[in-house]
Amino acid sequence: MMTNDGLDLKVTWQVTKVVKPLLSVSKLTLNGNAVILDHYPRIVGRDGRTTWLRRINGTYEVDLWIKDRTVSTKGFQRQ
């Protein structure tokens, strides 16, 4: 392979069946988040909150959960 600047590259491509949802670093940063992949990988949101990542077999992973919108979080639920 070669870059637009004429730099020769050797790239190993891996193709796999995707079984987990993927996050786009490009879209995260376009929305004002910072993605830091150092010894303590994390996503820092626009509001300053940190979401920690872990690296497993060369892939950064994060646990995400789907909220149950049927459960009320304010006040008492009446029947």
Phi and psi in degrees as GROMACS dihedral restraints (atoms count N, CA, C in turn):
[ dihedral_restraints ]
;  ai    aj    ak    al  type     phi  dphi    fc
    3     4     5     6     1  -147.8    20    10
    4     5     6     7     1   142.0    20    10
    6     7     8     9     1   -81.1    20    10
    7     8     9    10     1   172.5    20    10
    9    10    11    12     1   -60.3    20    10
   10    11    12    13     1   -26.9    20    10
   12    13    14    15     1   -86.3    20    10
   13    14    15    16     1     1.8    20    10
   15    16    17    18     1    87.7    20    10
   16    17    18    19     1    11.0    20    10
   18    19    20    21     1   -79.8    20    10
   19    20    21    22     1   123.3    20    10
   21    22    23    24     1   -74.7    20    10
   22    23    24    25     1   136.0    20    10
   24    25    26    27     1  -129.3    20    10
   25    26    27    28     1   148.6    20    10
   27    28    29    30     1  -112.7    20    10
   28    29    30    31     1   117.7    20    10
   30    31    32    33     1  -122.9    20    10
   31    32    33    34     1   132.7    20    10
   33    34    35    36     1  -101.6    20    10
   34    35    36    37     1   120.9    20    10
   36    37    38    39     1   -96.8    20    10
   37    38    39    40     1   140.9    20    10
   39    40    41    42     1  -123.8    20    10
   40    41    42    43     1   130.4    20    10
   42    43    44    45     1  -118.7    20    10
   43    44    45    46     1   133.9    20    10
   45    46    47    48     1  -148.4    20    10
   46    47    48    49     1   161.5    20    10
   48    49    50    51     1   -75.6    20    10
   49    50    51    52     1   125.0    20    10
   51    52    53    54     1   -82.4    20    10
   52    53    54    55     1   124.2    20    10
   54    55    56    57     1  -118.1    20    10
   55    56    57    58     1    -1.5    20    10
   57    58    59    60     1  -130.3    20    10
   58    59    60    61     1   146.8    20    10
   60    61    62    63     1   -63.5    20    10
   61    62    63    64     1   148.5    20    10
   63    64    65    66     1  -113.9    20    10
   64    65    66    67     1   142.8    20    10
   66    67    68    69     1   -98.3    20    10
   67    68    69    70     1   144.6    20    10
   69    70    71    72     1   -99.5    20    10
   70    71    72    73     1   115.7    20    10
   72    73    74    75     1   -60.8    20    10
   73    74    75    76     1   -38.4    20    10
   75    76    77    78     1   -58.8    20    10
   76    77    78    79     1   -45.8    20    10
   78    79    80    81     1   -70.9    20    10
   79    80    81    82     1   -36.0    20    10
   81    82    83    84     1   -60.3    20    10
   82    83    84    85     1   -46.6    20    10
   84    85    86    87     1   -72.2    20    10
   85    86    87    88     1   -32.9    20    10
   87    88    89    90     1   -63.6    20    10
   88    89    90    91     1   -25.9    20    10
   90    91    92    93     1   -92.4    20    10
   91    92    93    94     1    13.1    20    10
   93    94    95    96     1    92.2    20    10
   94    95    96    97     1     7.4    20    10
   96    97    98    99     1   -90.6    20    10
   97    98    99   100     1   157.7    20    10
   99   100   101   102     1  -111.5    20    10
  100   101   102   103     1   134.3    20    10
  102   103   104   105     1  -113.6    20    10
  103   104   105   106     1   118.8    20    10
  105   106   107   108     1  -119.4    20    10
  106   107   108   109     1   119.1    20    10
  108   109   110   111     1  -115.4    20    10
  109   110   111   112     1    64.7    20    10
  111   112   113   114     1  -109.1    20    10
  112   113   114   115     1  -148.1    20    10
  114   115   116   117     1   -66.7    20    10
  115   116   117   118     1   -20.5    20    10
  117   118   119   120     1  -125.7    20    10
  118   119   120   121     1    74.5    20    10
  120   121   122   123     1   -62.7    20    10
  121   122   123   124     1   138.0    20    10
  123   124   125   126     1  -162.1    20    10
  124   125   126   127     1   163.3    20    10
  126   127   128   129     1  -114.5    20    10
  127   128   129   130     1   125.0    20    10
  129   130   131   132     1  -106.8    20    10
  130   131   132   133     1   117.3    20    10
  132   133   134   135     1   -74.3    20    10
  133   134   135   136     1   166.4    20    10
  135   136   137   138     1   -55.4    20    10
  136   137   138   139     1   -30.9    20    10
  138   139   140   141     1   -86.4    20    10
  139   140   141   142     1     2.0    20    10
  141   142   143   144     1    91.1    20    10
  142   143   144   145     1    -6.7    20    10
  144   145   146   147     1   -72.9    20    10
  145   146   147   148     1   143.3    20    10
  147   148   149   150     1  -107.8    20    10
  148   149   150   151     1   132.6    20    10
  150   151   152   153     1  -112.3    20    10
  151   152   153   154     1   116.3    20    10
  153   154   155   156     1   -82.1    20    10
  154   155   156   157     1   142.0    20    10
  156   157   158   159     1  -112.3    20    10
  157   158   159   160     1   162.9    20    10
  159   160   161   162     1  -131.4    20    10
  160   161   162   163     1   147.2    20    10
  162   163   164   165     1  -101.5    20    10
  163   164   165   166     1   122.3    20    10
  165   166   167   168     1  -129.8    20    10
  166   167   168   169     1   117.1    20    10
  168   169   170   171     1    52.0    20    10
  169   170   171   172     1    42.2    20    10
  171   172   173   174     1    81.9    20    10
  172   173   174   175     1     4.9    20    10
  174   175   176   177     1  -120.7    20    10
  175   176   177   178     1   136.4    20    10
  177   178   179   180     1   -86.2    20    10
  178   179   180   181     1   132.1    20    10
  180   181   182   183     1  -128.1    20    10
  181   182   183   184     1   154.1    20    10
  183   184   185   186     1  -144.9    20    10
  184   185   186   187     1   144.0    20    10
  186   187   188   189     1   -87.1    20    10
  187   188   189   190     1   127.8    20    10
  189   190   191   192     1  -127.1    20    10
  190   191   192   193     1   148.3    20    10
  192   193   194   195     1  -126.3    20    10
  193   194   195   196     1   148.8    20    10
  195   196   197   198     1   -92.3    20    10
  196   197   198   199     1   126.7    20    10
  198   199   200   201     1   -72.3    20    10
  199   200   201   202     1   142.6    20    10
  201   202   203   204     1   -89.2    20    10
  202   203   204   205     1   104.0    20    10
  204   205   206   207     1   -77.2    20    10
  205   206   207   208     1    -3.7    20    10
  207   208   209   210     1   -85.7    20    10
  208   209   210   211     1   -11.6    20    10
  210   211   212   213     1   -96.4    20    10
  211   212   213   214     1   124.8    20    10
  213   214   215   216     1   -78.0    20    10
  214   215   216   217     1   136.4    20    10
  216   217   218   219     1  -107.7    20    10
  217   218   219   220     1    -0.5    20    10
  219   220   221   222     1  -122.3    20    10
  220   221   222   223     1   133.2    20    10
  222   223   224   225     1    67.1    20    10
  223   224   225   226     1  -160.3    20    10
  225   226   227   228     1  -105.1    20    10
  226   227   228   229     1   143.8    20    10
  228   229   230   231     1   -92.8    20    10
  229   230   231   232     1   125.9    20    10
  231   232   233   234     1   -95.1    20    10
  232   233   234   235     1   150.2    20    10
